[in-house]
C-alpha cells in the first residue's frame, strides 16, 4: 500500500478512525472479499461523518486516484446483492 486515506483534519479522532476503517473495507473487497453487511455498516458510519453526496464523491475519487479501488462500485455491488461475500475483480 503506497497511498494515504483521505480525511478531514477537523474530524474527531473517532471519525477519522471510522473513515479509515471504511476505506480499509473497500480494500478488503478487492483483495480478499468482505461480508456485505459489514461493508454496509461501515458505509453507514462513513455517511454519518460525510453526509453530503458531493463530499462523498470527492473522497471516493481521491481514494480511487491513489489506490485504484472504486468505493462507488463496491458500495453499489453491496447494495445490489441480497447477502453474502462482496469480492471485486
C-alpha positions in Angstrom: 0.0 0.0 0.0 1.7 3.2 -1.2 -1.2 5.6 -0.7 -2.9 7.5 2.0 -6.5 7.6 3.1 -8.4 10.9 2.5 -9.8 12.6 5.6 -10.6 16.0 7.0 -8.3 17.3 9.9 -11.4 18.9 11.5 -12.9 15.5 12.3 -12.6 13.9 15.7 -10.2 11.0 16.3 -13.2 8.6 16.3 -14.5 10.0 13.0 -11.1 9.6 11.4 -10.9 6.0 12.6 -14.3 5.2 11.2 -13.5 6.7 7.8 -10.1 4.9 7.6 -11.9 1.7 8.6 -14.4 2.2 5.8 -11.6 2.6 3.2 -9.9 -0.5 4.6 -13.2 -2.4 4.0 -13.1 -1.2 0.3 -9.5 -2.6 0.1 -10.6 -5.9 1.5 -13.5 -6.1 -1.0 -10.8 -6.1 -3.8 -8.1 -8.1 -2.1 -9.9 -10.9 -0.2 -13.7 -10.2 -0.2 -15.9 -8.8 2.5 -19.2 -9.6 4.0 -21.9 -7.4 2.6 -23.4 -6.5 6.0 -20.0 -5.5 7.4 -19.3 -3.3 4.4 -22.7 -1.6 4.5 -22.4 -1.0 8.3 -19.0 0.7 7.6 -20.6 2.8 4.8 -23.4 3.9 7.2 -20.7 5.2 9.6 -18.9 6.9 6.8 -22.2 8.6 5.7 -22.8 9.8 9.2 -19.5 11.6 9.1 -19.7 12.6 5.4 -23.5 13.2 4.7 -23.1 15.4 1.6 -23.1 13.5 -1.7 -20.6 16.0 -3.2 -18.1 15.4 -0.3 -18.6 11.7 -0.5 -17.8 11.8 -4.3 -14.7 13.9 -3.6 -13.4 11.5 -1.0 -14.2 8.5 -3.2 -12.4 10.0 -6.2 -9.4 10.9 -4.1 -9.2 7.3 -2.7 -9.6 5.8 -6.2 -7.0 8.0 -7.7 -4.5 6.9 -5.1 -5.4 3.3 -4.7 -7.2 2.2 -7.9 -10.1 0.9 -5.8 -13.6 2.2 -6.6 -15.6 2.8 -3.5 -18.7 3.6 -5.6 -18.6 0.2 -7.4 -18.1 -1.7 -4.1 -21.0 0.1 -2.4 -23.2 -0.4 -5.5 -22.4 -4.1 -5.6 -23.2 -4.4 -1.9 -26.5 -2.6 -2.2 -27.5 -4.7 -5.3 -26.6 -8.0 -3.6 -29.0 -9.9 -1.4 -26.4 -11.1 1.0 -23.0 -12.8 1.1 -19.5 -12.0 0.1 -18.6 -9.0 -1.9 -15.5 -9.7 -4.0 -14.3 -7.2 -6.6 -12.2 -8.2 -9.6 
